[in-house]
Amino acid sequence: MSDIQKRSDAVFIGNYSRYPVTLVSGKGCVVTDEDGRQYLDFLAGIAVCSLGHCHPDVSEAIQKQASELVHVSNLYYTTPQLELAERLVANSFADKVFFCNSGAEANEGAIKLARIHSAPGKYQIISLEGSFHGRTLAALAATGQPRFHQGFEPIPEGFVHAPFGDLAALETMISESTCAILCEPIQGESGVRPLDTEYLKGLRKLCDRHGLLLIFDEVQTGIGRSGRLFAYEHSGVIPDIMTLAKALANGLPMGAMLTTDAVAKSLLPGTHATTFGGNPVVAAAAVAVLDSMLAPGFLDGVALRGQYLQDQLAGLVPLYPELLEGVRGTGMLQALVLTEKGKTQGTEIVRAMLESGVLINFAGNAALRFAPPLIATEAEMDTVVEKLKVVLAGVS
Ligand SMILES: *Cc1c(COP(=O)(O)O)cnc(C)c1O
């Protein structure tokens, strides 16, 4: 264990189990540790550094803004957040935007908005089993994974979890008190599990029929990850509220909640706020991110290379049938689904990949997740797949 790791263990609360690596710099898809070892980063800070590490336009935007104005409070107007909001509105279903600092905070905002927008007595939100919406108490309550709730009871009221992908079961849970349905178009943390288009269309119909709001948590799938700017575009199903965070500012902490004019008007002055949300530096970074992603051809390239990655990963499945069950994902959010035997070795596989110079993770105790920077090349994907072959051969 290095000196930095020993000192860290002495002073940090132990809520993270970290790998024994101290990363000191990054460029593109490569990060470097304190000993000068390089790693291909196919996790990108968990779908955050989508333009790669230290993207020149983003770093320049941060530096420029940091020497002009860093923070003044949302009591005043600032231009970078306006430029960002205009871009988000112009490129999504939404008419209105609220900026915050994380995915959980964006979901808290969505939960509050859904409640205040709905008639008195309508407060309950239906989310899905296997979902992940963040660690703050309401976002945690929405999260449909009991293991994250343990020890934190009482969990805030007003949330129920429907079985994944079962529209009929969800419909039976709608009651007088329901105000919204919340889901990720592709569940990220439980192992990259997409909801199919028919299901999403069914949710929209249920919401329209029962007067409910449809909330899409695109914290992980949004901002280009799926090969479109937002994953909802694949299904054509339009939500009433959408939350964003992870890739929005390519690594600076930033979240956003987007909605329609009709819903936005319920959030009156004084009902919701955040100190740092949309400050000039993070907003300037996010403007640079969107300008890169909206450049002609960028997202098409993500879709094409995402398909390439999926094809290469699919090629491994028949080679290691005792470990691998299949591949699933969209764009550059891909997963190798592990068999029951494979699941017992997921942690070991990720660790062996790290030792061979590749960062990936084991999502939901179910699948190996690949979320490389969206700029990852086919050659970089080939390298990862070759190393994975060696690791899987060693494990099986
Ligand atoms: C990561 C994630 C969150 C939580 O985001 P934080 O920034 O960690 O609070 C919420 N929803 C989804 C789908 C996520 O992937």
The ligand as a Gaussian input file, in Angstrom:
#p B3LYP/6-31G(d) Opt

LIG

0 1
 C      -25.295000       8.119000     -10.459000
 C      -26.762000       8.147000     -10.548000
 C      -27.542000       8.926000      -9.665000
 C      -26.943000       9.668000      -8.499000
 O      -26.086000      10.682000      -8.903000
 P      -25.121000      11.378000      -7.807000
 O      -24.473000      12.481000      -8.593000
 O      -24.168000      10.338000      -7.336000
 O      -25.988000      11.874000      -6.715000
 C      -28.899000       8.977000      -9.868000
 N      -29.485000       8.291000     -10.875000
 C      -28.776000       7.545000     -11.733000
 C      -29.481000       6.837000     -12.836000
 C      -27.398000       7.439000     -11.596000
 O      -26.696000       6.665000     -12.436000

